[in-house]
Amino acid sequence: IINSDRRAIRVDKKVQTADDYTLRVKNPPIDARDPEEWKIFFDQFAEDEGDLAGHAVTCCTVVLDNRKLLFKLVERRAALRKLKLMARPGSKVVCADLDDMVKNSIRIPQWQRLLFLAPDAQKIKNHIDTLTEEIHKISRNVEEGEEFPVSEIFVTFETEHLHDKAWKALSLSREQRKQGISEVVQQEWQQGRMLCSIIWHILSCISPFSRCFFPKKLASSQLLFRRNHILYVDKSPTPSQIQWWALGVKDKERILRSVISFIIFVGATCAGASLVLFIHLNFDRLGFIVTPAVDVAIPWIVRNLLSSFEEHKTASSYQVSQYIKTAIFRIVNYAVLTPVMRSTTSIDSIYKLFIGMTFTQPALFLLDYIGNFYRHILGPRVVGDQQQMNLKFMGGGDYGLTERSTNLTKIFFLACWYSTIFPAGFYFGAMALLVQYAVDKYCLLRTFQPAPKLGKFLSKVTVTFYLVIIVLYFVNVTYTFAGFPHDDVCKDNTTVSEEYIGVKEVTTYQNETSAFTPSKAIVNDRDINYKFCSHFKIGHEYIWKIVNSKALGEWMFDSWMLDSQITAFEIMAILSRVFLFSGIIFVSGRWLVEYLKRKIHGSYAKSSGQLVDARFSNETTMAWFVPQIPKDGFDHKFVACDISGISAMHPSELLGWSSEASVESINLYYDFPSLSRCFSVVRHWPPPMESPWIENNTV
């Protein structure tokens, strides 16, 4: 766990991707649209690089905040496809003549229109006209001088050495970026060969505390963009991980959407829990049928509604948001609701819970009922469109790392949570993980859709969850041992009164038959009285007794425990105290250290491995930073920039995927020529003495 980040970096070094050569500028001037200006600025880092002098930058992507325009263009493409698929068999389809397409479309049955199962061709045509008019309005605004602002810049260097050199030189802390230029750029006395300069440099190299008093500064004003703008530079994620349409979303809007989404999630979780408890209390036999249904419904709401409402700049952040919500819900569903639904958590119910957890979901994955329905029912009935047929064979549901990680977290949590009363849960948990591994391996190759490449952020969050579960495990073990045998009975140290001596009629409850049985009990004069004392102490009262020795001693003074149990409990309480505070310090410190590093040192992180001595231009299988927009109903993404200059032999490597559709047909750039200035710009400069596969300089 401690070295997981370093191991992740070492593994990443073994696989070369475009992000190893690319820096991300998060705060460019909103009018810095010219890639040549960015190339001139970053080429200063190759002045002493021999044949690469003046050729540090190989590629530059200028991303505009034009998501409203892109969404309209993509929606218009989707509407045109719907209208095209409604054409009568044998009729000639001309997308330019919408009225003719409406005339030649098949008639939708009245019942389908009433149930909103299929739209009318005329309504689709009216929707296309509305979108076209809105796009023309944007075009007129552009002609009058309105332009989309620049949101981010992606600069790809020719070598990793140049990438690391520029990143180190431009990296500043958050507080420094808020200061004035005079506070960020080194003054002349700091640059000269003076005794004070030497002392300043020695002190500034002491890490990490000296940086609070002697923070790193820019070497000269040449590292200021346009000599007046401080850049926020960070390492770029992989191209497939970037959600290009969300790069222009402001942080305040993104945080507000996430907060609203989480509030709705809490409400949905409470509503689902209330429904389960209501069904159980009023219709006992249906109680455990509703629990799996809610377990499927809430994650579906999280995945398809709440996460879509949020705005995430990367797929990794998107997956983490889903993971946190789904993991919290499933822990609440299985660890809180299951005991509440029964007055006492029986071993039989826990046994059934582990059996269902081990085999139910893997069985559903193997059946792949959704994928089989698409492949065998809907697929053969698609007529006249190969792309629509291909979509039916692209795999079952989108079971990404979120779904897989939440299942593993749930298994680990249940094994630890119930281990005190069901130690065999560890064996069942190990068996469940083994079954999940085998099924996931099979489905990954045969069923699941391809998933985007993600960074280490999701794995870091899951490790944090595991650490929290381990801490809760030790606290739960201590509590359960202290409450044994959990019968809520304590000795009163007084003998029974005379009125109770003799043979008495009593009624006992049989758990096996759920019935009351009359019996007799003999009470002697030396028998002692017992009183009620709750063994089920939870929440703040129990935690306070764990962390406070004095309160703990007062609690055990009149305790039901044996002397040996008290001794063992004192040892366990001390260990739980150690693990509790150590876990809190380690988990919070793990995130706090990284936050302080970025706050004090900036975003620069020195590579733990040797920089690869390879050139970006020699790698022809890497996906470049080309803005793309996905859309349901298409087997490809839509490109949002001009790629006409790319050789036809390499479109799949450049975009990171391949499709039977032609490159021109997936390019939104050609839909409205008057909007050419509204699209992001990607520019490529082949380095000297190379044989580039780009036909010209503009991509």
C-alpha positions in Angstrom: 0.0 0.0 0.0 2.8 2.4 0.9 4.7 1.8 -2.3 1.7 1.4 -4.6 2.1 4.8 -6.2 5.8 4.1 -7.0 5.0 0.7 -8.4 2.3 2.3 -10.6 4.8 4.8 -12.0 7.3 2.0 -12.7 4.7 0.0 -14.5 3.6 3.0 -16.5 7.2 3.5 -17.6 7.2 0.1 -19.3 4.3 1.2 -21.6 4.9 4.3 -23.7 1.9 6.5 -24.3 1.5 10.1 -25.6 0.9 11.5 -22.1 4.6 10.6 -21.2 5.6 13.3 -23.7 2.8 15.8 -23.1 2.2 18.7 -20.7 -1.1 20.2 -19.9 -1.6 24.0 -19.4 -4.7 24.5 -17.3 -4.9 28.3 -17.3 -4.0 29.6 -20.8 -5.0 33.1 -21.8 -8.5 32.9 -23.3 -7.3 34.4 -26.6 -4.1 32.3 -27.0 -5.5 30.4 -30.0 -2.3 30.2 -32.2 -0.4 27.0 -31.8 2.7 28.7 -33.2 2.8 31.0 -30.3 2.9 28.1 -27.9 5.6 26.3 -29.9 7.8 29.3 -29.8 7.4 29.6 -26.0 8.2 25.9 -25.3 11.0 25.6 -27.8 13.2 27.6 -25.4 13.8 24.4 -23.5 15.6 22.8 -26.4 18.1 25.6 -27.1 21.0 23.4 -26.0 19.7 20.1 -27.3 21.8 19.8 -30.5 19.7 18.7 -33.5 16.5 19.3 -31.5 17.3 23.0 -30.9 14.2 25.0 -31.8 12.3 21.7 -32.2 11.2 20.8 -28.7 7.5 20.7 -29.5 6.2 18.1 -31.9 2.5 18.6 -31.5 0.2 21.2 -29.9 -3.5 21.0 -29.2 -5.5 24.2 -28.5 -8.8 23.2 -26.9 -11.7 25.7 -27.1 -14.7 25.8 -24.7 -17.2 25.1 -27.5 -19.2 22.3 -25.9 -22.6 23.9 -26.6 -21.8 24.0 -30.3 -20.4 20.4 -30.3 -23.5 19.0 -28.5 -25.7 20.6 -31.1 -23.7 19.3 -34.0 -23.6 15.8 -32.5 -27.4 15.9 -31.7 -28.0 17.0 -35.3 -26.0 14.0 -36.6 -28.0 11.6 -34.4 -31.3 13.1 -35.6 -30.1 12.7 -39.3 -29.3 9.1 -38.6 -32.7 8.4 -37.1 -34.4 10.0 -40.1 -32.1 8.0 -42.5 -33.0 4.7 -40.7 -36.7 5.4 -41.3 -36.3 5.4 -45.1 -38.4 2.9 -47.0 -36.4 -0.1 -48.4 -35.1 0.7 -51.9 -35.6 4.5 -51.7 -32.7 6.8 -52.4 -31.6 8.7 -49.3 -30.3 12.3 -49.8 -29.5 13.9 -46.4 -29.5 17.4 -48.0 -33.2 17.1 -48.9 -35.0 16.6 -45.5 -38.5 17.0 -47.0 -37.8 14.2 -49.5 -36.5 12.0 -46.6 -39.8 12.6 -44.7 -41.9 11.6 -47.7 -39.9 8.4 -48.2 -39.9 7.4 -44.6 -41.9 4.5 -43.3 -45.1 5.1 -41.4 -44.9 4.7 -37.6 -47.8 2.7 -36.1 -50.1 4.9 -34.0 -49.6 2.8 -30.8 -45.8 3.3 -31.0 -46.3 7.1 -31.3 -48.7 7.2 -28.4 -46.3 5.2 -26.2 -43.3 7.4 -27.3 -41.5 4.2 -28.6 -40.7 5.7 -32.0 -40.7 9.4 -33.1 -42.5 10.7 -36.1 -40.4 11.6 -39.2 -41.8 15.1 -39.3 -41.0 15.7 -35.7 -37.4 14.6 -36.3 -37.2 16.9 -39.3 -38.5 19.8 -37.2 -35.9 19.1 -34.5 -33.1 19.1 -37.2 -34.4 22.4 -38.5 -34.3 23.9 -35.0 -30.8 22.6 -34.4 -29.6 24.0 -37.8 -31.0 27.4 -37.0 -29.3 27.5 -33.6 -26.0 26.5 -35.3 -26.5 29.2 -37.9 -27.1 31.7 -35.1 -23.7 30.8 -33.6 -22.1 31.2 -37.1 -23.5 34.7 -37.4 -22.2 35.6 -33.9 -18.7 34.3 -35.0 -18.8 36.5 -38.1 -19.6 39.5 -35.9 -16.4 38.8 -33.9 -17.5 36.6 -31.1 -15.1 33.7 -30.4 -15.0 30.7 -28.1 -12.4 31.1 -25.3 -9.4 28.8 -25.0 -9.9 26.3 -22.1 -6.7 24.2 -22.0 -3.5 23.5 -24.0 -1.8 20.2 -24.6 1.9 20.4 -25.7 3.6 17.2 -26.8 7.4 17.2 -26.7 9.8 15.2 -28.9 11.5 13.5 -26.0 10.7 12.7 -22.3 13.8 14.6 -21.3 12.4 17.8 -22.8 9.0 17.1 -21.2 10.6 16.7 -17.8 12.8 19.7 -18.2 9.9 22.0 -19.1 7.7 20.6 -16.4 10.3 21.1 -13.7 11.1 24.7 -14.8 7.4 25.8 -15.0 6.0 24.0 -11.9 4.8 26.4 -9.2 2.8 26.0 -6.1 -0.9 27.1 -5.9 -0.1 30.0 -3.6 2.7 31.3 -5.9 0.4 31.3 -8.9 -1.8 33.7 -7.0 1.0 36.1 -6.3 2.3 38.8 -8.5 5.0 38.4 -11.2 7.6 40.1 -9.0 7.1 37.5 -6.3 7.4 34.5 -8.6 10.4 35.4 -10.8 13.8 35.3 -9.2 15.4 38.7 -8.7 18.9 39.6 -10.0 20.5 39.1 -6.6 19.2 35.5 -6.6 20.6 34.9 -10.1 24.0 36.4 -9.5 27.1 34.7 -8.2 26.9 36.1 -4.7 27.4 34.5 -1.3 23.7 35.3 -0.5 22.7 33.6 -3.8 24.6 30.4 -2.8 23.0 30.4 0.7 19.6 30.9 -0.8 20.0 28.0 -3.2 21.3 25.7 -0.5 18.4 26.5 1.8 15.8 26.2 -1.0 17.1 22.6 -1.7 16.3 21.4 1.8 13.0 19.5 1.4 10.3 19.8 2.3 10.0 22.4 5.1 12.3 25.0 3.6 10.1 25.5 0.6 7.5 27.1 2.9 10.0 29.9 3.6 12.1 29.6 0.4 9.6 28.5 -2.3 10.8 27.6 -5.8 10.6 30.5 -8.3 10.8 30.9 -12.0 14.4 31.3 -13.2 13.6 34.3 -15.4 10.8 36.3 -17.0 11.2 34.2 -20.2 9.3 31.5 -18.4 6.2 33.8 -18.2 3.9 33.3 -21.2 3.8 36.6 -23.1 6.1 37.9 -20.3 3.1 38.6 -18.1 1.2 35.3 -17.6 2.0 32.6 -15.0 1.2 29.2 -16.4 -0.3 26.3 -14.4 1.4 23.3 -15.9 0.8 19.7 -15.0 1.3 16.2 -16.5 -1.4 15.3 -18.9 -3.7 12.2 -18.6 -3.9 9.7 -21.5 -5.9 10.9 -24.5 -8.6 8.2 -24.1 -9.1 9.4 -20.5 -9.9 13.0 -21.3 -13.5 14.1 -21.6 -12.9 16.9 -24.0 -16.3 18.6 -23.8 -15.9 19.2 -20.0 -12.5 20.9 -20.1 -14.1 24.3 -20.2 -16.4 23.7 -17.2 -15.5 26.1 -14.3 -14.5 24.5 -11.0 -17.4 26.1 -9.1 -20.0 24.7 -11.5 -18.3 21.2 -11.4 -18.3 21.2 -7.6 -21.9 22.4 -7.4 -23.1 19.7 -9.7 -21.2 17.1 -7.6 -22.7 18.3 -4.4 -26.2 18.3 -5.8 -25.6 14.8 -7.2 -24.4 13.5 -3.9 -27.5 15.0 -2.1 -29.8 13.2 -4.5 -27.8 10.0 -4.0 -28.3 10.2 -0.2 -32.0 10.8 -0.8 -32.3 7.8 -3.2 -30.4 5.6 -0.7 -32.7 6.6 2.2 -35.7 6.0 0.0 -34.5 2.6 -1.1 -33.7 1.6 2.5 -37.1 2.8 3.7 -38.8 0.8 0.9 -36.9 -2.3 1.9 -37.8 -1.9 5.6 -41.4 -1.2 4.8 -41.8 -4.3 2.6 -40.1 -6.4 5.3 -42.2 -5.1 8.1 -45.5 -5.5 6.2 -44.8 -8.3 3.7 -42.1 -10.4 5.4 -41.8 -12.9 2.6 -41.0 -10.2 0.0 -38.4 -8.5 2.1 -35.4 -10.3 0.8 -36.7 -10.1 -2.8 -36.7 -6.3 -2.7 -33.2 -6.0 -1.3 -31.5 -7.4 -4.5 -33.8 -5.2 -6.7 -32.8 -2.1 -4.8 -29.2 -3.3 -5.1 -29.5 -3.2 -8.9 -31.7 0.0 -9.1 -29.6 2.4 -7.1 -26.3 1.7 -8.9 -28.2 2.1 -12.2 -29.4 5.5 -11.1 -25.9 6.4 -10.0 -24.3 5.3 -13.3 -26.9 6.6 -15.8 -28.4 9.6 -14.2 -26.3 11.1 -11.4 -22.9 10.6 -13.0 -24.2 12.0 -16.3 -25.4 15.1 -14.5 -21.9 15.7 -13.1 -19.1 17.2 -15.1 -15.8 15.4 -15.0 -12.7 16.3 -17.0 -11.3 12.8 -17.0 -12.8 9.3 -17.2 -10.8 8.5 -14.0 -12.6 11.1 -12.0 -15.9 9.9 -13.5 -15.2 6.4 -12.4 -14.2 7.5 -8.9 -17.4 9.4 -8.4 -19.4 6.3 -9.3 -17.3 4.1 -7.1 -17.7 6.1 -4.0 -21.5 6.3 -4.3 -21.9 2.7 -5.3 -19.6 1.4 -2.6 -21.3 3.4 0.2 -24.7 2.2 -0.9 -23.8 -1.5 -1.1 -22.1 -1.3 2.3 -25.2 0.3 3.8 -27.4 -2.2 2.0 -25.7 -5.3 3.1 -24.1 -4.3 6.4 -26.8 -2.1 7.9 -30.1 -3.2 6.4 -29.6 -6.9 6.6 -29.1 -6.9 10.4 -32.0 -4.4 10.9 -34.3 -6.5 8.9 -33.9 -9.3 11.4 -34.2 -8.8 15.2 -31.0 -10.8 15.6 -28.5 -11.5 12.8 -28.6 -15.3 12.6 -25.7 -17.4 11.3 -28.1 -18.9 8.7 -28.9 -15.5 7.2 -25.2 -14.6 7.0 -24.4 -17.9 5.4 -27.1 -17.3 2.8 -25.8 -13.8 2.2 -22.3 -15.1 1.5 -23.5 -17.8 -0.8 -25.6 -15.3 -2.8 -22.8 -12.9 -3.0 -20.4 -15.6 -4.3 -22.5 -17.0 -7.0 -25.5 -14.7 -7.9 -23.7 -11.8 -9.7 -21.1 -14.0 -11.4 -23.9 -16.1 -12.7 -25.7 -13.0 -14.1 -22.4 -11.9 -15.8 -22.0 -15.3 -17.4 -25.6 -15.4 -18.6 -25.2 -11.9 -20.2 -28.9 -11.7 -20.8 -28.6 -8.1 -22.1 -25.8 -9.0 -24.6 -27.6 -12.1 -25.8 -30.8 -10.2 -26.3 -29.0 -7.7 -28.5 -26.9 -10.3 -30.4 -29.6 -12.9 -31.0 -32.9 -10.9 -31.0 -32.2 -7.4 -32.1 -29.0 -7.9 -34.2 -30.4 -10.2 -36.9 -33.4 -7.9 -37.4 -31.4 -4.8 -38.3 -31.9 -4.1 -42.0 -29.9 -1.8 -44.2 -27.4 -0.4 -41.8 -24.2 -2.2 -41.0 -23.2 0.2 -38.3 -26.4 -0.4 -36.3 -25.8 -4.1 -36.6 -22.3 -3.8 -35.3 -23.6 -2.0 -32.2 -25.6 -5.0 -31.3 -22.4 -7.1 -31.2 -20.2 -4.7 -29.2 -20.7 -6.6 -25.9 -23.0 -6.5 -23.0 -23.3 -3.8 -20.4 -20.6 -1.2 -19.7 -19.1 -3.0 -16.7 -16.1 -0.8 -16.1 -13.7 -0.7 -13.2 -16.3 0.9 -11.0 -18.6 -2.1 -11.0 -15.7 -4.5 -10.5 -14.1 -2.5 -7.7 -17.3 -2.0 -5.8 -17.9 -5.8 -5.9 -14.4 -6.5 -4.5 -14.9 -3.8 -1.8 -18.3 -5.3 -0.8 -16.8 -8.8 -0.5 -13.9 -7.6 1.6 -16.1 -5.5 3.9 -18.7 -8.3 4.5 -15.9 -10.8 5.3 -14.4 -8.5 7.9 -17.7 -7.1 9.3 -19.3 -10.5 10.0 -16.0 -12.3 10.9 -16.5 -12.0 14.6 -19.7 -14.1 14.6 -19.0 -16.0 11.3 -15.3 -16.6 11.0 -15.9 -18.9 8.0 -16.8 -15.6 6.2 -13.1 -15.2 5.4 -13.1 -18.5 3.5 -16.3 -17.6 1.7 -14.8 -14.2 0.9 -11.7 -15.9 -0.6 -13.9 -18.2 -2.6 -16.0 -15.2 -3.8 -12.9 -13.4 -4.9 -11.6 -16.5 -6.8 -15.0 -16.9 -8.5 -15.0 -13.1 -9.4 -11.5 -13.3 -10.8 -12.4 -16.3 -13.1 -15.6 -14.8 -14.3 -14.1 -11.3 -14.8 -11.3 -12.8 -16.9 -13.8 -14.7 -19.1 -16.2 -11.8 -19.5 -13.3 -9.3 -20.1 -12.4 -11.3 -23.2 -15.9 -12.3 -24.4 -18.6 -10.1 -22.9 -17.5 -6.7 -21.5 -17.2 -3.6 -23.7 -13.7 -2.1 -24.0 -13.0 0.3 -21.2 -10.9 3.5 -21.4 -7.4 3.6 -20.0 -7.5 5.0 -16.5 -4.8 6.4 -14.2 -4.0 5.4 -10.6 -6.6 7.7 -9.0 -9.3 5.0 -8.8 -6.9 2.4 -7.3 -5.8 5.0 -4.7 -9.4 5.6 -3.6 -10.1 1.8 -3.3 -6.9 1.4 -1.2 -8.2 4.1 1.1 -11.5 2.2 1.4 -9.7 -1.0 2.2 -7.7 0.8 5.0 -10.9 2.1 6.5 -12.4 -1.3 6.4 -9.4 -2.8 8.2 -9.6 -0.2 11.0 -13.4 -0.9 11.4 -12.6 -4.6 11.5 -10.3 -4.2 14.6 -12.8 -1.9 16.3 -15.7 -4.3 15.6 -13.7 -7.3 16.8 -13.1 -5.6 20.1 -16.7 -4.5 20.6 -18.1 -8.0 19.7 -15.7 -9.7 22.1 -16.7 -7.3 24.9 -20.4 -7.9 24.4 -20.2 -11.7 24.4 -22.5 -13.6 24.9 -24.9 -10.7 23.9 -27.8 -11.9 26.1 -28.2 -8.5 27.8 -28.0 -10.1 31.3 -25.7 -9.2 34.2 -25.4 -10.5 37.8 -27.0 -8.4 40.5 -25.0 -10.0 43.3 -28.2 -10.4 45.5 -30.1 -13.6 46.3 -33.6 -14.3 45.2 -36.5 -13.4 47.5 -38.6 -16.0 49.2 -41.6 -15.5 46.9 -39.6 -16.9 44.0 -38.2 -20.1 45.7 -39.7 -23.3 44.5 -41.0 -24.8 41.2 -42.2 -22.2 38.8 -44.1 -22.3 35.5 -42.2 -20.6 32.7 -42.6 -20.1 29.0 -39.6 -20.4 26.6 -39.4 -19.4 23.0 -38.0 -21.9 20.5 -36.0 -20.4 17.6 -36.3 -23.5 15.5 -40.1 -23.7 15.6 -40.8 -20.0 16.3 -43.2 -21.1 19.0 -43.6 -20.6 22.8 -43.3 -23.8 24.9 -44.4 -24.1 28.6 -41.9 -25.6 31.0 -40.9 -25.8 34.7 -38.0 -24.2 36.5 -36.6 -24.8 40.1 -35.5 -21.8 42.0 -33.2 -22.4 45.1 -32.7 -20.0 48.0 -29.0 -19.5 47.1 -29.7 -18.5 43.5 -28.7 -14.9 42.7 -30.7 -12.3 40.8 -29.9 -11.0 37.4 -30.6 -7.6 35.9 -30.9 -6.2 32.4 -27.8 -4.6 31.0 -27.4 -3.7 27.3 -24.5 -5.5 25.7 -25.3 -3.8 22.4 -23.4 -0.5 23.0 -22.7 1.3 19.7 -21.9 4.7 18.4 -20.3 7.5 20.4 -20.7 5.8 23.8 -18.7 2.7 22.8 -16.0 4.7 20.9 -15.5 6.9 24.0 -15.0 3.8 26.2 -12.5 2.5 23.7 -10.4 5.7 23.7 -10.8 6.6 27.4 -9.3 4.2 29.9 -11.1 5.8 32.9 -14.5 5.4 31.3 -13.6 1.9 30.3 -12.7 0.9 33.8 -16.0 2.4 35.1 -17.9 0.5 32.4 -16.3 -2.9 33.3 -16.7 -2.4 37.1 -20.2 -3.8 37.1 -19.6 -5.9 33.9 -20.9 -9.3 32.9 -17.4 -10.3 31.8 -15.2 -13.0 33.4 -11.8 -12.0 34.7 -10.0 -13.6 31.7 -12.4 -11.9 29.3 -11.7 -8.5 30.9 -7.9 -9.1 30.6 -8.2 -10.1 27.0 -10.6 -7.1 26.3 -8.1 -4.6 27.8 -5.4 -5.9 25.4 -7.8 -5.8 22.4 -9.0 -2.3 23.4 -5.4 -1.0 23.4 -4.7 -2.6 20.0 -7.9 -1.2 18.6 -7.0 2.2 19.9 -3.6 1.9 18.2 -5.1 0.7 14.9 -7.9 3.3 15.0 -5.6 6.3 15.4 -2.9 4.8 13.2 -5.4 4.3 10.5 -6.8 7.8 10.8 -3.3 9.3 10.6 -2.2 7.1 7.7 -5.3 7.5 5.6 -5.5 11.3 6.1 -1.8 11.7 5.9 -1.6 9.8 2.7 -3.8 12.4 1.0 -2.5 15.4 3.1 1.1 14.7 2.1 0.3 14.8 -1.6 -1.8 18.0 -1.1 1.1 19.7 0.7 3.6 18.6 -2.0 1.5 20.2 -4.7 0.8 23.2 -2.5 4.5 23.8 -1.6 6.4 22.3 -4.5 3.9 22.5 -7.3 2.7 19.8 -9.7 6.2 18.5 -10.7 6.9 14.9 -9.6 10.3 13.5 -10.4 10.1 10.2 -12.2 11.1 7.2 -10.1 12.5 5.5 -13.1 15.0 6.3 -15.9 13.6 8.5 -18.6 13.1 6.6 -21.8 15.4 7.6 -24.6 12.9 7.5 -27.4 11.4 10.1 -29.8 7.7 10.7 -30.0 7.8 10.9 -33.8 9.1 7.4 -34.1 6.1 6.0 -32.2 3.4 5.5 -34.8 1.0 3.5 -32.6 0.2 6.2 -30.0 -3.1 8.0 -29.8 -2.7 11.7 -30.1 -4.5 14.5 -28.3 -7.3 14.9 -30.8 -10.6 16.3 -29.3 -13.4 13.7 -29.7 -17.1 13.5 -28.6 -18.9 10.1 -28.0 -22.5 9.5 -28.8 -24.8 6.6 -28.0 -26.0 4.9 -31.2 -22.7 5.2 -33.0 -19.8 2.7 -33.1 -17.3 5.6 -33.2 -16.6 9.0 -31.6 -17.0 12.3 -33.5 -13.8 14.2 -34.1 -14.0 17.9 -33.4 -11.0 19.2 -35.4 -9.7 19.1 -39.0 -7.7 15.9 -39.7 -7.7 16.1 -43.5 -3.9 16.3 -43.5 -3.4 12.9 -41.8 -2.3 9.9 -44.0 -5.1 7.5 -44.6 -2.8 4.7 -43.4 -2.7 5.9 -39.8 -6.2 7.2 -38.7 -6.8 4.5 -36.1 -3.4 5.0 -34.4 -3.9 8.7 -34.3 -7.4 8.6 -32.8 -6.9 5.5 -30.6 -9.7 3.4 -32.1 -10.9 2.3 -35.5 -14.2 2.2 -37.3 -15.6 1.1 -40.7 -16.9 4.7 -41.1 -14.8 7.0 -43.2 -12.7 9.7 -41.5 -14.7 12.4 -43.2 -18.0 11.1 -42.1 -17.1 11.3 -38.4 -15.6 14.8 -38.5 -17.8 17.6 -37.2 -15.5 20.1 -38.7 -17.0 19.7 -42.2 -20.6 20.1 -41.2 -20.6 23.9 -41.4 -17.6 25.4 -43.1 -18.4 28.8 -41.7 -17.7 27.5 -38.2 -14.0 26.6 -38.9 -12.8 29.1 -36.2 -15.1 27.5 -33.6 -13.1 24.2 -33.5 -10.1 23.2 -31.5 -6.7 23.3 -33.3 -4.2 20.5 -33.5 -0.8 21.3 -35.1 2.1 19.0 -35.9 5.7 20.0 -36.6 7.9 17.0 -37.7 11.4 17.2 -36.2 14.4 17.5 -38.5 16.0 14.3 -39.9 12.9 12.3 -39.5 10.5 10.7 -42.0 7.1 11.9 -40.8 3.9 10.2 -41.9 2.0 13.5 -41.8 1.4 15.0 -45.3 1.4 18.6 -44.1 1.8 20.7 -41.0 -1.8 21.3 -40.2 -3.9 18.5 -38.6 
